[in-house]
Amino acid sequence: MKYLQQLKDDLLVKFESQLTADKVHLFLVNGELASNVGDITYTARFLFIDCRDNDPFSLMTFIRKWFQSRGYPVPDLNFDSEIIDAETYDLSVDIGLVDKLVINEAGDYHLCPPKIWSEELGNYVTKNEADAFLP
């Protein structure tokens, strides 16, 4: 889930003229860690307040491409927006996510990175492993 903080940071860099850090909030809501599996399902909710832009869809397309570029499954995005005026809006974006956790006996855990199929390696590997194999 720490990767979501990186997404937030990247959004602030990409949209620095439209967003400020004090008006971008990240929440984890409606989470569930089932008792018999290591899948944790939850919704990551970004709340963007007073966006100075006339195109709320640019934020959502950036979020989709961000997940894709890092080898994560591209999630469905749900959104609500209040249009304040021609250049300003508030936007809430919900991102449905499933992460895989490996939990040891002591209760410590680590997050499993997503895997993608590599034709070159003939196996499912992380995006970093696949990229390292490319000539």
N, C-alpha and C positions, 0 to 999 in steps of 0.2 A: 504494500500500500504506500510505501515511501515514494514510489515512482510518481504518485499523484502530486506530490510536492514539486517534483521536477516539471511536471506538466504545468502546474500553476506558475512556476518561475519562467518557463518558456513562453507562456501566454503573456506574461507581463513584459517580456523582452520584445516579442513580436508586435504586440499592440500597445507599445509604450505611450503613444500619443492619445490613445483612447481609454486606457485603464490606469488606475493607480492601486498600489498594493493595499492601501487601507480600505478599498472598495471592492476587493476580490476576496471572496470567502469560500473555503472548502469544508464541506461537511460529509461525514459518512453516516448514512441513514438506512433504516430497514435492513440491517445486517442479520445474517444467520450463519452459525457454525454448527452444522448438524453433528450429532453425537457419534455417528458411525463412519464418517468420512472426513477427509482433510480439505474438502472444498468449503470455502467461505464465500457466501454470496452477499452482496450488498449494493447499495446505490451510492455512488459518489455524486454529490450535488455541489455544483459551482454556482455561486450567487455573484453576479456582476452588477454593481450598483452605479448608476450615473455614467454609463458608457457613452463616450463622446464620439459617435460614429453613426452613420445612417444605415449600417448593414450588419444586423445581428447574426446573419448567416455565416459571415466570415469567421467568427469565433468557432462556430460549430464545425465548419469544414476543416479548420486548423486542428481541432481536437481529433477528428476522425483520422486525418493524415498523420498526426502525431502518433497515435496508437499503431497505425499501419507501418510507419517507418521504423518502429522499435520492435516489430515482430509480434506484437500483441494482437489477439483477435480484435477486429474492429467492432466496438460495441454499438448497440442502438442508443441513440440520443433522444431524450424527451425534453421538451423545453416549454417554458412560459415566459412571456415578455410583457412588460408594461411600457408602452410608447409614451414618453413624456412630452417630447416635441419632435420636430423634424430631424434633429441632430442628437437626441439623447434618449436613452432607454435603460430600463433595468431588465436583466435577463437571468433566468434560472435554468440551468442545464443539468439534467439527471442522466448519469451514465451507469447503466446496469453492468456490474462486474462479477466475475467469478475468479477467485485466486485459489491456487493450490498451496496448502500449508503442509509441511512435514513437522509433526510434533513429537518430541522425544519424551522419554519417561519422566524427566524432571519438569516438563511443561514448557521447555524452551522450544522455539520453532524457527523455521526459516521458510521463506517464500520461494517456491519453485518458479524459475523463469519459464515463460511460454516456449513451446517447442514448435518448430516448423519442419516440413518435409524438405530434405536436401536430396535432390537427384544425384548429385556428385558423390555424396557419402552413403546414399542408399539407406537413410535412417532419419528419424526425427532428432533434431538437434536444436540448440538455442540459436537465435539469430546471429549472435557474436561468433559462434562456432562455424556457422555457414559462411559468414562474411570472411572469416579468417582463411577459409579453404579456397576462396575465389582467387584466380590468378591476378 
